[in-house]
């Protein structure tokens, strides 16, 4: 994705809650009902089409994960979607909405199990429908009416939507979290209040280190190569990237423009790379933080800022790397010993099948720094004094 600017449809991140429904396109139709002037059932191919570039992100961090959504910070993709603006459909097909309409609810054919989190312990709630519900989300009407970037899409990167990405029709709400992009859409409802579905709203500014890999030993000559992604919602773009090799003590090493142009469309996803100077050896924590165009940034830790229902977090992404600096003679000597015995520094947990230090070398170093002084100038005598009252 970093090279081509968009993600292959088969490799793109997805968050289907439950199984993938098998939908026959010939029998498929979209129903629009609720607070509209004319409830209808329509074929979306009759409307004018537009394209938008959007990112699909699932940046779950060290907070607890949902039972069906186990992803890390690297679960992100970008694509160009083709479809019909939601605002156009409501205006042309339904004659507009009623004044009391405040939210647009989108319901899909996929199902999920109803769960509740109580003190971080997942408990299932029994229901009359065998504990299965259709997945539904809502979007404020004030968001949809601002532009024509919120689509009912049936193409992704000039291809029909794959089944895992919502075939034959899905919602693409730009600048908002992935759960606002309802897959397998079969009806929409215009409501006076928001849906009781999942409550992720505008996408927060966030970033992630994609390379080097977490908990990996990196052999370098004083600089470690890092690559990653950064993005922001609400039509904002990323302005600056900051990195730190010494934990949460964030120090700025570079600030650069990471706006990406994808087919002539300014997207909110950018990629970055840097050769970061690193002097220390051993286990190090690398943090990344980004700033977007309105100067929003990320909280340092997961629990230092509230987020929407713990579904996604926007805290600084952190990876641990074992630093091996070959600019140091002792390090080079040790690597040569490993190579002579047919071993490598990776994996770190692999025990060496030979002695790393000869016995005479060990004794020589030990005798240079004995535990106790060899000679004592005087002997200390302890005297006890008994006081009689």
C-alpha positions as CSV (number, residue, x, y, z in Angstrom):
1,X,0.0,0.0,0.0
2,X,2.8,2.4,0.8
3,X,4.2,1.9,-2.7
4,X,1.0,1.8,-4.8
5,X,-1.1,4.3,-2.9
6,X,-4.1,1.9,-2.5
7,X,-4.7,-1.6,-1.0
8,X,-5.5,-4.6,-3.1
9,X,-9.2,-5.6,-2.4
10,X,-8.2,-9.1,-1.3
11,X,-5.6,-7.8,1.2
12,X,-7.6,-4.9,2.6
13,X,-8.6,-4.8,6.3
14,X,-12.2,-5.8,7.1
15,X,-14.3,-6.0,10.2
16,X,-17.3,-8.2,9.3
17,X,-19.2,-8.9,12.5
18,X,-20.3,-12.5,12.3
19,X,-20.5,-14.5,9.1
20,X,-20.4,-13.2,5.5
21,X,-24.0,-13.4,4.0
22,X,-24.6,-14.9,0.6
23,X,-26.6,-12.3,-1.3
24,X,-28.0,-12.7,-4.9
25,X,-27.5,-9.4,-6.7
26,X,-30.4,-10.1,-9.1
27,X,-32.8,-10.3,-6.1
28,X,-31.2,-7.4,-4.1
29,X,-32.9,-4.1,-3.6
30,X,-32.5,-1.2,-1.1
31,X,-35.4,-0.1,1.1
32,X,-35.5,3.5,2.4
33,X,-38.1,4.2,5.1
34,X,-38.7,6.3,8.2
35,X,-38.7,10.1,8.3
36,X,-38.7,10.6,4.5
37,X,-41.4,12.1,2.3
38,X,-41.6,9.0,0.1
39,X,-40.4,5.6,1.4
40,X,-39.1,3.6,-1.6
41,X,-37.3,0.5,-2.8
42,X,-34.7,1.3,-5.4
43,X,-32.0,0.0,-7.7
44,X,-28.9,2.1,-6.9
45,X,-27.4,1.8,-10.5
46,X,-29.9,4.4,-11.8
47,X,-28.3,7.3,-10.0
48,X,-25.2,9.4,-10.9
49,X,-21.9,8.0,-9.6
50,X,-19.0,9.6,-7.9
51,X,-15.6,8.4,-6.5
52,X,-14.1,9.1,-3.1
53,X,-10.8,8.0,-1.5
54,X,-11.2,6.6,1.9
55,X,-9.2,4.8,4.6
56,X,-10.4,1.8,6.6
57,X,-8.7,1.6,9.9
58,X,-8.8,-0.7,13.0
59,X,-6.3,0.7,15.4
60,X,-6.8,-1.4,18.4
61,X,-4.1,-1.0,21.0
62,X,-3.4,-2.6,24.4
63,X,-7.0,-2.1,25.6
64,X,-9.3,-5.2,25.6
65,X,-10.4,-6.4,22.1
66,X,-13.9,-7.3,21.0
67,X,-14.6,-11.1,20.7
68,X,-14.8,-11.0,16.9
69,X,-12.3,-8.2,16.1
70,X,-8.7,-9.1,17.0
71,X,-6.5,-6.7,15.1
72,X,-3.5,-4.5,15.8
73,X,-2.2,-1.1,14.8
74,X,-1.3,-2.2,11.3
75,X,-4.8,-3.0,10.2
76,X,-5.4,-0.1,7.9
77,X,-5.9,0.3,4.1
78,X,-6.9,2.9,1.6
79,X,-9.1,2.6,-1.5
80,X,-11.2,4.4,-4.0
81,X,-14.9,3.7,-3.7
82,X,-17.5,4.3,-6.4
83,X,-21.2,4.8,-5.6
84,X,-24.1,7.1,-5.2
85,X,-24.1,10.0,-2.7
86,X,-26.5,9.3,0.2
87,X,-27.8,12.9,0.0
88,X,-28.6,12.5,-3.7
89,X,-30.6,9.4,-3.1
90,X,-32.7,10.9,-0.3
91,X,-33.4,14.0,-2.5
92,X,-34.2,12.3,-5.8
93,X,-35.7,9.0,-4.8
94,X,-37.5,10.0,-1.6
95,X,-38.3,13.7,-2.2
96,X,-36.2,14.7,0.8
97,X,-36.4,14.1,4.5
98,X,-38.9,15.3,7.1
99,X,-37.9,18.3,9.4
100,X,-37.7,16.1,12.5
101,X,-35.1,13.7,10.9
102,X,-31.8,13.9,12.7
103,X,-30.0,10.6,12.0
104,X,-29.7,8.1,9.2
105,X,-29.7,4.5,10.3
106,X,-28.1,1.8,8.1
107,X,-28.9,-1.9,8.6
108,X,-27.0,-4.8,7.0
109,X,-27.7,-8.4,6.4
110,X,-24.8,-9.6,8.6
111,X,-25.5,-10.6,12.2
112,X,-23.7,-10.4,15.5
113,X,-24.1,-11.7,19.1
114,X,-25.3,-9.3,21.8
115,X,-22.6,-8.8,24.5
116,X,-22.1,-6.4,27.3
117,X,-18.8,-5.5,29.1
118,X,-19.1,-5.3,32.9
119,X,-15.9,-4.4,34.7
120,X,-13.9,-5.7,31.7
121,X,-15.6,-9.1,32.0
122,X,-17.5,-10.1,28.9
123,X,-21.0,-11.5,29.7
124,X,-23.5,-12.7,27.1
125,X,-27.1,-11.6,27.3
126,X,-29.7,-14.1,26.2
127,X,-32.3,-12.9,23.7
128,X,-35.5,-14.1,22.1
129,X,-33.9,-14.3,18.6
130,X,-31.2,-16.9,19.5
131,X,-28.9,-14.1,20.5
132,X,-28.5,-12.8,16.9
133,X,-29.0,-9.3,15.7
134,X,-28.6,-7.4,12.4
135,X,-25.7,-5.0,12.5
136,X,-26.8,-1.4,12.4
137,X,-25.2,2.0,12.8
138,X,-26.3,5.6,12.5
139,X,-24.8,8.8,11.1
140,X,-26.0,12.3,11.9
141,X,-27.9,14.0,9.0
142,X,-25.9,17.2,9.6
143,X,-22.8,15.2,8.6
144,X,-24.3,13.7,5.4
145,X,-25.8,17.0,4.1
146,X,-22.5,18.9,4.2
147,X,-21.0,17.2,1.1
148,X,-21.4,14.4,-1.4
149,X,-18.6,12.2,-0.1
150,X,-20.8,9.9,1.9
151,X,-21.7,7.1,-0.5
152,X,-23.7,3.9,-1.0
153,X,-20.8,2.2,-2.8
154,X,-20.7,-1.0,-4.9
155,X,-17.2,-0.7,-6.3
156,X,-13.8,-0.7,-4.6
157,X,-10.7,0.2,-6.6
158,X,-12.7,-0.2,-9.9
159,X,-13.8,-3.7,-8.9
160,X,-17.1,-5.0,-7.6
161,X,-17.1,-5.2,-3.8
162,X,-15.7,-8.5,-2.6
163,X,-18.0,-10.4,-0.3
164,X,-15.8,-9.8,2.7
165,X,-16.1,-6.0,2.1
166,X,-19.9,-5.8,1.8
167,X,-21.0,-7.1,-1.6
168,X,-23.3,-6.0,-3.2
169,X,-23.7,-2.6,-1.4
170,X,-22.0,-0.8,1.5
171,X,-22.0,2.6,3.2
172,X,-18.8,4.7,3.0
173,X,-18.9,7.6,5.5
174,X,-15.7,9.7,5.1
175,X,-13.8,10.9,8.1
176,X,-15.5,8.6,10.5
177,X,-14.7,5.3,12.1
178,X,-15.0,2.0,10.2
179,X,-18.1,0.8,12.0
180,X,-19.9,3.7,10.3
181,X,-19.4,1.9,7.0
182,X,-22.2,-0.6,7.0
183,X,-21.7,-3.6,4.9
184,X,-24.3,-5.8,3.1
185,X,-26.8,-2.9,3.3
186,X,-30.4,-3.8,2.7
187,X,-32.4,-0.9,4.2
188,X,-31.9,2.6,5.7
189,X,-34.2,4.4,8.1
190,X,-34.3,8.1,8.9
191,X,-34.8,8.6,12.6
192,X,-35.5,11.4,15.0
193,X,-32.7,10.1,17.3
194,X,-29.5,8.2,16.9
195,X,-29.3,4.4,16.5
196,X,-28.4,2.4,19.6
197,X,-25.7,0.7,17.5
198,X,-21.9,1.1,18.0
199,X,-20.9,4.7,18.9
200,X,-17.7,5.4,17.0
201,X,-17.8,8.9,15.4
202,X,-15.2,11.0,13.7
203,X,-11.9,9.3,13.1
204,X,-9.2,10.7,15.5
205,X,-5.7,11.5,14.4
206,X,-3.5,8.5,14.7
207,X,-0.3,6.8,13.5
208,X,1.4,3.4,13.6
209,X,4.9,1.9,13.0
210,X,4.5,-0.8,10.4
211,X,8.3,-1.6,10.0
212,X,10.5,-2.5,11.9
213,X,8.5,-5.3,13.6
214,X,7.7,-5.4,17.3
215,X,10.0,-7.4,19.5
216,X,12.6,-7.9,16.8
217,X,16.4,-7.7,17.1
218,X,17.7,-5.0,14.7
219,X,21.4,-5.0,13.7
220,X,22.3,-1.5,12.7
221,X,25.3,0.9,12.4
222,X,23.8,3.7,14.5
223,X,20.6,4.3,12.6
224,X,17.4,2.2,12.6
225,X,15.0,2.3,9.6
226,X,11.4,2.9,10.6
227,X,8.3,3.1,8.3
228,X,4.7,3.8,9.1
229,X,1.3,5.3,8.4
230,X,-0.5,8.3,9.8
231,X,-4.1,9.5,9.2
232,X,-6.8,11.7,10.5
233,X,-10.6,12.1,10.0
234,X,-13.0,14.9,9.4
235,X,-11.3,16.0,6.2
236,X,-8.0,16.8,8.0
237,X,-4.6,15.8,6.9
238,X,-1.4,14.9,8.7
239,X,1.2,17.6,9.0
240,X,4.0,16.3,11.3
241,X,5.5,13.0,12.6
242,X,7.5,12.7,15.8
243,X,9.4,9.7,16.9
244,X,11.3,8.7,20.1
245,X,13.6,5.8,20.7
246,X,13.6,6.2,24.5
247,X,10.0,5.5,25.5
248,X,7.4,8.1,26.3
249,X,9.9,11.0,26.4
250,X,8.9,12.1,22.9
251,X,11.6,14.2,21.1
252,X,11.0,15.5,17.7
253,X,13.5,14.2,15.1
254,X,11.6,15.3,11.9
255,X,8.6,17.2,10.7
256,X,7.4,16.7,7.2
257,X,4.4,16.9,5.0
258,X,2.8,13.5,4.4
259,X,-0.2,14.4,2.2
260,X,-0.8,11.6,-0.3
261,X,-2.4,12.3,-3.7
262,X,-4.4,9.3,-4.9
263,X,-5.8,9.6,-8.5
264,X,-6.0,13.3,-8.1
265,X,-7.8,13.1,-4.8
266,X,-6.2,14.4,-1.5
267,X,-6.5,11.6,1.0
268,X,-6.2,11.7,4.7
269,X,-3.7,8.8,4.9
270,X,0.0,9.4,4.6
271,X,3.1,7.2,4.8
272,X,6.4,8.1,6.4
273,X,9.9,6.7,6.7
274,X,13.0,7.8,8.6
275,X,16.5,6.7,9.5
276,X,16.4,7.3,13.3
277,X,19.7,7.8,15.1
278,X,20.0,5.3,18.0
279,X,23.0,5.0,20.3
280,X,21.8,2.7,23.0
281,X,21.8,-1.1,22.8
282,X,19.3,-3.6,24.3
283,X,15.6,-3.4,24.6
284,X,14.2,0.1,23.5
285,X,10.7,1.5,23.2
286,X,9.9,3.4,20.1
287,X,7.0,5.8,20.2
288,X,5.4,7.6,17.2
289,X,3.1,10.7,17.4
290,X,1.5,12.7,14.6
291,X,-0.1,16.1,14.3
292,X,-2.9,16.9,11.8
293,X,-3.8,20.2,10.0
294,X,-5.9,21.7,12.8
295,X,-3.1,20.8,15.3
296,X,-4.8,17.8,16.9
297,X,-2.4,15.2,18.3
298,X,-2.5,11.8,20.0
299,X,-2.5,11.1,23.8
300,X,0.7,9.4,24.9
301,X,-0.9,6.4,26.6
302,X,-4.1,4.4,26.0
303,X,-5.7,5.3,29.3
304,X,-4.8,9.0,29.4
305,X,-7.7,9.9,27.2
306,X,-11.3,8.7,26.8
307,X,-12.3,7.1,23.6
308,X,-15.5,5.8,22.0
309,X,-16.5,2.6,23.9
310,X,-12.9,1.3,23.7
311,X,-13.4,0.1,20.2
312,X,-10.5,2.0,18.8
313,X,-7.8,4.1,20.5
314,X,-5.8,7.0,19.2
315,X,-2.9,6.8,21.7
316,X,0.7,6.8,20.5
317,X,1.8,3.5,19.0
318,X,4.7,1.9,20.7
319,X,6.9,-1.0,19.6
320,X,9.8,-2.7,21.4
321,X,13.0,-3.4,19.5
322,X,16.3,-5.1,20.6
323,X,19.0,-2.8,19.4
324,X,22.4,-4.3,18.2
325,X,24.9,-1.6,17.2
326,X,27.7,-2.9,15.0
327,X,29.6,0.4,15.3
328,X,30.8,-1.0,18.7
329,X,33.8,-3.3,18.6
330,X,32.5,-5.6,21.4
331,X,29.2,-6.1,19.5
332,X,31.0,-7.0,16.3
333,X,33.2,-9.5,18.1
334,X,30.1,-11.2,19.6
335,X,28.4,-11.4,16.2
336,X,31.5,-12.9,14.6
337,X,31.5,-15.6,17.3
338,X,27.9,-16.4,16.6
339,X,28.5,-16.5,12.9
340,X,31.5,-18.8,13.3
341,X,29.2,-21.3,15.1
342,X,26.5,-21.1,12.5
343,X,24.1,-19.0,14.6
344,X,22.4,-15.6,14.3
345,X,21.3,-13.0,16.8
346,X,17.7,-13.9,15.9
347,X,15.7,-15.3,17.5
348,X,16.8,-13.8,20.8
349,X,15.3,-16.7,22.8
350,X,17.5,-19.3,21.1
351,X,20.2,-20.5,23.6
352,X,23.7,-20.7,22.3
353,X,25.0,-24.3,22.1
354,X,28.6,-23.2,23.0
355,X,30.3,-21.2,25.7
356,X,30.1,-17.5,25.0
357,X,33.1,-16.8,27.2
358,X,36.1,-19.0,27.9
359,X,36.8,-20.0,31.5
360,X,40.2,-18.3,31.6
361,X,38.7,-15.0,30.2
362,X,36.0,-15.2,32.8
363,X,38.5,-15.8,35.7
364,X,40.7,-13.0,34.5
365,X,37.9,-10.5,34.5
366,X,36.6,-11.7,37.8
367,X,40.0,-11.3,39.5
368,X,40.2,-7.7,38.3
369,X,37.1,-6.9,40.4
370,X,36.9,-9.2,43.4
371,X,33.9,-9.1,45.6
372,X,35.9,-8.4,48.8
373,X,39.1,-6.3,49.3
374,X,42.2,-8.6,49.5
375,X,44.0,-6.8,52.2
376,X,42.6,-5.0,55.3
377,X,44.5,-2.2,56.9
378,X,43.0,-2.8,60.3
379,X,40.6,-5.0,62.1
380,X,37.5,-3.6,63.6
381,X,36.7,-4.6,67.1
382,X,33.1,-4.4,68.3
383,X,32.8,-3.3,71.9
384,X,29.7,-3.7,73.9
385,X,28.8,-1.2,76.6
386,X,26.3,-2.1,79.2
387,X,24.6,0.7,80.9
388,X,23.2,0.2,84.3
389,X,20.5,2.6,85.4
